[in-house]
Amino acid sequence: MNRAPVIAGLGITEMGKVYGRTAPEFAAEAVRLAAADAGLDLRQVDGLLTNTGLSGDVGLGLQRDLGLRELRLLSEVQAYGSSAGAMVQYAAMAVASGMADVVACVFADAPLKDPSSGAGAAYAGAGRVPSGWQGLAAASGIYSANTMYALAARRHMRRYGTTSEQLGHIAVAQRAWATRNPRAQMREPITLEDHQNSRWIAEPFHLLDCCLVSNGGVAVIVTSADRAADLAQPPVHIRGWAQAHPGYVMGRGSEFGLVSGAARSGPAALKMAGVSLSDIDVVELYDCYTFTVLISLEDYGFCAKGEGGPFVAGGVLGPEGSLAVNTGGGQLSSYYMWGMTPLSEAVIQARGQGGERQAPRHDMVLVSGNGGVLDHHSTLILSPHAR
């Protein structure tokens, strides 16, 4: 039996400002949609991997919510924004080894609350008073993902001369892709001037440097190539994968803000897939901030270290560019589902189902996930073709 792992199903719920539903409800719907997309009866799922997000709302209890019995694989996976890639990797290994036959991987979140209720977005850890080293950093104003990534970006700027305008080119290019994506939350085109005039969040980040906040859920079904041959969708072959966890410390000599885990996980995943960077047609990068895109492009090797700024400002991005990056608009303009955002768009592109935004060449797709503040990284190499 050919147990080579493939993605055979994709489920995406309604996305964005969708109120009145919990994260577990979104998760259950996403898994059901993914199974239906694959042409599977939900009872055929014998493995379930969940990503709890920051809220911790989606966990092992999802098995009961879905009415699944006698699972052969069940676990919660937490590597922050790199979790989606990690879940697919573990599912791929389970399928290849025979540990499970049909594994659902799911992420869902519901931090947005109906404004009419008087409640704002609910974030894990909100109101928590930091202590120890974190307390010292917080006293200096560094107390959130915004400020930590801003610190990373500022270090890159000081070392290599990267500018805010160069980051703006990433935001503009991804919005151009989002105008072609009916699922995207933000579909109005923007200009570099719009980017520069958007309000500051944490210098050097403007509002348009930062990802969206979304309610919703995304799931994928991982199974074997043989089983997928009789299913409803063209299989997306999982050709290569790798992780990297740099373990940066806030001290002298750290490469924080200068090098991400993509520098190690990228070459390892490409080697496993038996391809080189020049074979990659579509690039779906984790983009919690514009800076994350820039440093990932450098570390994967699409440009030299320190040259990311001129590279992204040179017209290579966007629908008319030479490099198809974040073709759905990414987390900056489409929707924010942690690592499921780049993964879901990668599956769509590999299947050739992108519609107006479909990349003409999509034989090899690179997908990245980034977690923490450049602390964790996952890379997948996907293809519509078997090895």
N, C-alpha and C positions, 0 to 999 in steps of 0.2 A: 504494500500500500504506500502511495506517495503521501507522506505526512508533512511535506514542506508546508510551512504556515502561510496562510493568506488572510486578508481582511475581506470578509464576504458580505458584511452588512453594516450599514451606517444609519443611525437614528438621531435626528436633530429636532428638538421640540421648538415650539414658538419661543422667540428669543428677545430679550431686551427688557422693557418696562412692562412685564407681565405679572400682575399682582394677584394675591389671593391664593397662591399655591406654595407648597413647601418644597424644599430641596429634595426630600425623598420622593415626593410625587413627580417632580420633574425627572428624577433618575429612573423611576419605574416606567414612565412613559417613553423615555429615550431607549431603554432596553427593549421594550415591546416594539417600538418603531424599527430598531435595528434588526430584530428577528424577522419582522414582517418584510423589511427591505431585502433580506437575504432569501426570503421564501421558506423560512423555518417555522415550525411550531415552537412556541416558547418552551414547551416541555422537553425539547431536544437540547436545550442549554444545560450543560453539565459542569460548567465552571463560571464563576462570577468574581470579578475583581472590581473593587470600588475605590474611588479616591475621595477621602473625607473632606477635602478642601480645608479651609481654615475654621469653618463652623463646626465640623465634626458631625454634621447632621446625617450624612449618607454613610452607612456602615454595613455590618453584617446582617442587620435586620432587613435589608433590602431583599434578601432571599425569601423571607416570609411575605413581604409586601407583594412579591411577584408570584407567590405560590409555587416556588421551585422546590423540588424534592430530590433527595439523594444526590446532591452535588458531589462531584469528585474533587473540586477545587473551589475554595472560598477564602478570600483574604481582603483586608484593607491595605492599600498601598499609599504611602505618603513620602513623596519627594518634591512636594510643592509643585511649581509649574512644570517640572520635568516628569511628573507622575504619569501623564498619559502615555508618553513614550516608554516609560518603565513598565506600565501595565501591559502594553502590547508586547514588549520583550518577554515578560514572564509568561504571558499567554502563548506566545510563539514557542517558547521552550516546552511548555506543558503539552501543547498539541504535537510537537515534533517527537517528544518522548513517549507519547501515548498516555500521559497522566490524565488528560481530558481530551474531548473531541470537539466541543463547541464552547468557547469561552467568551462571555460578554465582559467588556471593560467599560466603565461608566464614570462620568463626572457630572455633578449638578450643583447648582448654587442658587440661592434666592436672597441676596442681601438687600435688594431694593424693596422698600415698603411704599404702599400707596400714600402719596402726599396728602390726600384728604383725611388720612387717619392721624395725621400729625406726627408720624414717625419717620425718621430718616433711614438711611442705609444702616444695616446692622453688621458690624464687623467683629470678628473674634478678637478678644483682647482689648476692645474699646473700653477706656476708662481705667485700664490697669496701670498702676504706678510702677515704672521700671526701677530696678535696684542694681547694685553692683556696677560693673562696667557699663551696662546699658543705661543705668541712671546717670552716670557721668556724661555719656554721649548725649542723652536726652537733655541734660542741663545746658548743653551747647546747641540745642535745637535739632539734633540728629536723632529722631525718634520714630521714623516711619519708613515704609518702602520708598516713598517719594524722596525723602531727604537722603536716605542711604544711596539710592541710585543716582541722585544728584551729585553726591560726593564722588561716586565712581566716575560719572561723566566729567566732572570738573577735573579729576586727576588726569583723565585721558586728554582733556583740552590743554592742560598745562604742559603735559609731556609732548604732545604731537601737534598742537595748534588747531585742534578741531574746534569748529565754531557752531553757534546756535543756528545760523543760517543753513549750514550743511545738514544738521539734524532735521531742519524744516523740510528739506527736499524729500526725506523719507516719509514724513507725514503727508505731504502733497501727493507723492506717488501712490501711496497706499489708499488715499481717498479716491484717487482716480480709478483704481481697481474697484473700490467699493461702489462707485456709481453704477457698475455693471452687475452688482450682486443684489438680487432681490431680498436676500436675508439680512443685508447689512443695516445696522441701526443708523448709520450716518452716510447719506448718499448725496449730499450737496457738495459739489466740487469746492476745493479751497485753493488759495494761492499762497505763495511764500510770504506775501505781505499779511495775509490772514493769520498765518502761523506766528509771525513776529509780533503781531498786534494782540494775539490772545493773551489772557492774563497770566501772570506768573503763578506757578504752583510751588516750586522750590528751585530757585536758580541753580543751573541754567535751563530748567524745564519750564516751558510755557504749557498752557492747558492742552494744546494740540500735540505736545510731546508725550502725553500720557494716555494710557489705555482707558477703555470704557468700563462701566460697571453694568453687569447684565444678570438677569434672572433667566434660568433655563437649564437644559441638560443635553449632553451628547453621549452617545454610546457607539461602540463598534463591536462587531462579532468576528472573532478570530477562529478559524478552523483549518482543516487540512486541504491541500490542493485537490485531492481525490473527491472529498465530500463537496467541495465548492463547485466542482465541474457540473453538478446537477442542480445547482441553486439558481436563484433568479438574477443575480447581478454578476458582471464580469469580475473575476477575482483580482485583488490587488496583492501581489506577492511581496512578502516581507523579506527582502533580500539581505539586509544587513542591519545590525544594531550595536549600540555601545552606550556606556554611561561614563561620566567623569564627575568627581566630587572634589574640587580643589582644596577645600578646607582652609580657606584664607583666614588669616587673623588680622586684626586691626593693629598692626605693628610695623616697624621699620623692616624693609626688605620684602614685604608682601607684594604680589602682583595684582592685588585688588584694583579693579577699574582699568587694568591694562591688558589682562589675558583672562578669558573665560574657559569653561570646561569644553567648549566647542573645539579648542585646539587639540584636545586628546580624543574626545569621543568621535569627532568627525573622521579623522584618518582611520581609526579602528573600524568604524561602521563601513566605510568605503572599502577597506581591505576585505572585510567579511563578505561584502556584496560582490567583490571581484571587479570593481569599477574604479575609475579615477574621477576627480572633480570635474574634469572636462566633459565627462559623460552626463553630468547632471543637467536636466532641462528645466526643472521647476524647483524653486526653493521656498519652503514654507517655514518661516522663522518665528520663534516666540518673540513677541514684541510688546512687552509690558510698557516699554518706553522706546522712543526712537533710538536712543543710545544702545539698547539691547540689540537692535537690528544691526547697527553699525559695527559693534564689537564682534558680533557673531559672523558677519561677512568677512571681517579681517581674520578671525581665528579659524574659520573653515578654509581660508586660503583664496577666496575670490579676489582679494587684493592684499597687498603687503601690509604688515603691521604698521600702524600709524598713518596709513594712506586711506583709511575708510572715509574720512571727510571729503576729500577731493573725488573719491570714487563715486559716492552716492550723489554728489552734486554734478556729476558729469553726464547725466541724462541716461544712465543705464537702467534705472528703475522705472516703474510705471508701465501701463499697457503698451506704450510705444517704445519702450526700452529694450535693450538686448538681453536682460536677465529678468526672468519672470519670478519676482519675489512677492510673497504674500498676496496672491492673486485674488483673494476674496476681500481684501481690505484689512485683514489681520485684526488684532485686538484693539488697534488704534481706531478703526473705523467700522469694523463689521460687528463682532460681539466678543465678549471676554469670557471664555470658558477654560481658563488656564491652558494647559497643553493640548486640550481637545480642539482649540480653535485652529492651530496649524495642522493638526492631524486630520480633522474633518475636511478641510479644504484640500489637503493632499490626496485623500481618497477620491474626492470629486474630480480633481484634475487627472489622476491616474486612470480613472474610469472614462475620461473624455466627456464628462457630464457637466462641464462648467458653463455651457451656454455662451452668452456674449463675452464672458471673461475667460473662456477656455484657451489655455496655452496651446499653440499649434503643435509643439513638440512636447511630449509628456512621457517619454519612455522611461525616464529615471527621475524620481522625485526625492529630494532631501527634506527631512522634517526635523526641526529642533524643538527641544523643550528646555526651559531654564527655570530653576527654582531658587527660592531664597533671594539673596542679593548676589547673584553670580556664584552661588554656592554649589548648585547641582545642575547637571546637564545630561540630557539624553538625545541621541541621534538615531533616526530610522532612515533606511534607504528602501523606498517602495517602488514597485514597477508593475505595469500591466502584464509584463512578460515573465515567465518562469526562468530560472537560471539556466 
